[in-house]
Amino acid sequence: MKDGRRLCVPLAYFPRLLKATKEQRQKYTISGGGSGLHWKDIDEDICVKSLMMGIYDTTRGKEK
């Protein structure tokens, strides 16, 4: 975060990231003007605000 804080959550909360290779996980872009992360190769988007509210992967059981 801009103030130096880090937000850590278990990788298991995001099945697509968990199944991705290390190289795929490292290939992300900052999206939403800094409010999220996007992994194009694995079709994953994470919103920092949602993480802070305790909302994780909402596609469990609906994976592509």
C-alpha positions in Angstrom: 0.0 0.0 0.0 1.1 3.6 -0.4 1.8 3.9 3.3 4.1 0.8 3.3 1.6 -1.7 4.8 1.3 -5.1 3.2 -1.8 -7.2 3.0 -1.1 -11.0 3.0 -3.7 -13.7 2.4 -3.3 -17.4 1.8 -2.8 -18.3 -1.8 -5.4 -21.0 -1.4 -8.1 -18.3 -1.2 -7.5 -17.8 -5.0 -7.6 -21.2 -6.8 -6.5 -19.8 -10.2 -3.5 -18.2 -8.6 -2.8 -21.4 -6.6 -2.8 -23.5 -9.8 -0.8 -21.0 -11.8 2.9 -21.3 -12.3 5.3 -19.1 -10.4 6.0 -17.2 -13.6 2.3 -16.7 -14.2 1.8 -15.3 -10.7 4.6 -12.9 -11.1 3.1 -11.5 -14.4 0.5 -9.1 -13.1 -0.5 -5.5 -13.6 -1.8 -2.9 -11.1 -5.4 -2.1 -12.1 -8.2 0.2 -11.1 -5.9 3.2 -10.5 -4.0 1.2 -7.9 -7.0 -0.5 -6.3 -6.5 -3.9 -7.7 -4.3 -6.5 -9.4 -4.9 -8.3 -12.7 -3.3 -11.5 -14.1 -4.3 -11.5 -17.8 -2.9 -15.0 -18.5 -5.0 -16.7 -15.8 -8.0 -14.4 -15.9 -7.7 -13.3 -12.3 -8.6 -9.9 -10.7 -8.2 -9.0 -7.1 -9.7 -5.9 -5.5 -7.7 -4.7 -2.5 -10.8 -3.1 -0.9 -12.6 -6.5 -1.0 -9.6 -8.2 0.6 -9.6 -5.7 3.4 -13.3 -6.5 3.9 -12.6 -10.2 4.1 -14.0 -11.0 0.6 -11.9 -13.4 -1.3 -12.5 -15.5 -4.4 -16.2 -15.4 -5.3 -15.9 -17.9 -8.1 -15.2 -21.0 -6.0 -16.9 -23.9 -7.7 -17.4 -21.9 -10.9 -13.9 -22.1 -12.3 -13.4 -22.0 -16.0 
